[in-house]
């Protein structure tokens, strides 16, 4: 089976536990104001790869994974190509390689359920903690990632919960407390990460001739991130 892929990263260190081979899938149904990869939106973009060919690349890096590393499939939104990701994860499982799915949790159909059957860990992007912000800045209901998280908890799949800290949007104490409560009410969330909003993607938007919705928002300071992490933990 083939899938459309934006890019491959051989030795990633910020996409799950340990050192990981990262596959960035092409295509995303969301339009997040903070998105740093607008070039992944179009499902017809990227390059076509077959799962066996990617596995060959993964196996070349296997010695670097150690006991915690493995493969992470990110995006874009990998759930848009759930059947392909499932086939790749099956190949990884046959070779004893840990798998991690980095997702917004915006889809949950039969194909996604089949993918979760062979997924070892999930990085779930909990973009906001209120419905209004989800509708306004993401383009879907907050209910979707919460239902997805409930399903992960039911399946006892370990989860890292992630949120981008955006000044004026998700940097208030009330949001952090709600995020903390979401994590605490789902026992299989074993880590919560706050990721600072960055604007290095501005050039991508400029080159594509489209507006970066959050281009006028400043990046959070180190002091702010330390404060919010203090509240979270």
ABEGO torsion letter per residue (X at the ends): XBBBBABBBABBAAAEBEBBBBBBBBEBABBBAABABAAAABAABEBBBBAAAAAAAAAAAAAAAEAABEBBBBOEBAAAAAAAAAAAAAAAAAAGBBBBBBBAGABBBAAAAAAAAABABBBBBBABABAAAAAAAAGBBAAAAAAAAAAAAAAGBBBBBBBBBBBGAAABAAAAAAAAAAAAABAABABBBBBBBBAAAAAAAAAAGBBBAAAABBBBBAAAAAAAAAAAX
